[in-house]
Structures are given as structure tokens and as C-alpha cells.
Amino acid sequence: MTSESNLPESAVSQSVRLEAPHQEASPAPDSGAPLTLPSSSSSTTASEVQELLQQVVEWLSIDKLVTLFQQYRQPVIAVGLAIATVILLKVALAILGAINEVPLLEPTFEIVGLGYSAWFIYRYLLKAESRSELLARFNALKKQVLGER
């Protein structure tokens, strides 16, 4: 590099030609002249883009997508459900955050929650027979959700 900085511009451009003979010679970056692409590359680029677009359209055809979905049905559904769950959680948290910003709603919800907790404890947890009733309801719900075991 230090030897190139002492050379005149023509010697630098010749060294560029020697290093990369397949590229068209361009002025040195220090010269301030704008770099230009050869005119034939624009038509080549357009045809390459058309070819690539054709391949993408061919790959995304309905038949191939149906085959792909049938082949990977469970993973696709699992990923879709995971994404939907994340989106729904974010929306629910945003709604709850907006509700908490309303001045009197937050303490009102706290009072309602404390009242419901007190009622639940009184109704289901204080007496042994009510605890067994709660356990029976819980087991019935568990059988309904998970099935018989």
C-alpha cells in the first residue's frame, strides 16, 4: 500500500488491470470520478431478476404449497399457534395496560379481586366437605380436558 501511494494514478490503474483482468478498468477511488457499470450488465440483471422471479412463482404454486402443507402439517400448525398465542398475549397485555391507565379502574379491580378471593376462600377452602367438592370439580374438569387415563 505504501508503494502504491507513491506511484502516479496511471500506474495505480494499471496495477488494478493486472490484478483483475476480467473487470473493466475503473478510475482509482481517490480520483473523484464516479464509478459506472457497463451498459450490458443492466440487461443481464433484468433477465436474471425475471428468471429468479419466475422460479419463485413456480415454487409458490398452489400445488407445491398444498403438498408442502400436507407434508409438514403438524409443525406448520404448531408454529402458527405459537405465533397466534404471542400476538394474543401482546394484545391482551396492551388492553390491560390501557385499562390500568384509567384513574379509578385500577383500584376498583383490586377491590373486586380481593372480594372474589375472600369469597372463594370462604366458599371452598374453609370446610373439609367444600374442599372435597372443589377437588371433585377439579378432577372432573381435568378428565374432560385431558381425557380418561
Disulfide bonds with the S-S distance in Angstrom:
none
